[in-house]
């Protein structure tokens, strides 16, 4: 498995740059990952990130945009505002989780 170094932390990633070891993730690392894709994290971002990580811990896979909206209670429109263009993919990246199934 390839690794990369972000802010002095070596993390395991796949060929697309998504973390493969969710236990390596920290909130400080999330800030760095978000900055790499041009996002400055707010409380609303953290609500989505925490939902996604908690859901992953229970379900064993990264939630789809629909699940985040329905179960997490975060409207799709809001997710597109927080994580422009590809919200599910960007949210998973920042949350240190695998890309959701169905994302290109």
C-alpha positions in Angstrom: 0.0 0.0 0.0 1.4 3.4 -0.9 2.0 6.1 1.7 2.2 9.8 1.6 3.3 12.4 4.2 1.0 15.3 5.1 2.1 17.8 7.8 4.8 15.4 9.0 2.4 12.4 9.3 2.9 9.4 7.1 -0.5 7.9 6.1 -1.5 5.0 4.0 -3.4 5.9 0.8 -4.7 4.2 -2.3 -3.9 5.1 -5.9 -6.4 7.9 -5.8 -5.1 9.4 -2.5 -7.9 8.2 -0.2 -6.7 7.0 3.2 -6.8 3.3 3.6 -6.3 3.2 7.4 -9.1 5.2 9.1 -7.3 4.9 12.4 -4.5 7.2 11.1 -7.0 10.1 10.7 -7.0 13.0 13.2 -8.9 16.2 13.2 -5.7 18.1 12.5 -5.1 15.9 9.5 -8.6 16.6 8.3 -7.8 20.4 8.3 -4.8 19.7 6.2 -6.7 17.4 3.8 -9.4 20.0 3.5 -6.9 22.8 2.8 -5.4 20.7 0.0 -8.7 20.8 -1.8 -9.5 24.4 -1.0 -11.9 24.0 1.9 -11.7 25.9 5.2 -13.6 23.7 7.7 -16.5 25.2 9.6 -18.9 23.7 12.3 -21.2 22.6 9.4 -18.3 20.7 7.8 -17.5 19.0 11.1 -21.1 17.9 11.5 -20.9 16.1 8.2 -17.4 14.7 8.8 -18.4 13.3 12.2 -21.5 11.8 10.9 -19.6 10.1 8.1 -17.0 8.7 10.4 -19.5 7.5 12.9 -21.6 5.9 10.2 -18.5 4.2 8.7 -17.7 2.8 12.1 -21.2 1.2 12.3 -21.8 0.2 8.7 -18.3 -0.7 7.5 -18.5 1.3 4.4 -18.5 5.0 3.4 -22.1 6.4 3.3 -23.4 7.7 0.0 -24.6 11.2 -0.5 -28.2 10.0 -0.1 -27.5 8.3 3.2 -25.7 11.4 4.5 -28.7 13.5 3.6 -31.5 11.1 4.8 -29.8 9.5 7.9 -27.4 12.3 8.8 -30.0 15.0 8.3 -27.8 17.2 6.2 -29.6 18.4 3.0 -28.0 17.6 -0.3 -28.0 21.2 -1.2 -26.0 22.0 1.9 -23.5 19.2 1.2 -22.9 20.7 -2.3 -22.3 24.1 -0.7 -19.9 22.7 1.9 -18.0 20.3 -0.5 -18.5 21.8 -4.0 -18.8 19.7 -7.2 -18.3 16.2 -5.7 -19.5 16.4 -2.1 -19.5 12.7 -1.3 -16.0 12.2 -2.7 -14.5 15.3 -1.1 -16.2 14.6 2.3 -14.8 11.0 2.3 -11.4 12.4 1.5 -11.4 14.9 4.3 -12.9 12.4 6.7 -10.1 9.9 6.0 -12.4 7.2 4.6 -12.6 5.2 1.4 -14.4 6.7 -1.6 -18.1 5.8 -1.5 -19.3 3.1 -3.9 -20.6 4.6 -7.0 -18.3 7.7 -7.0 -16.2 8.2 -10.1 
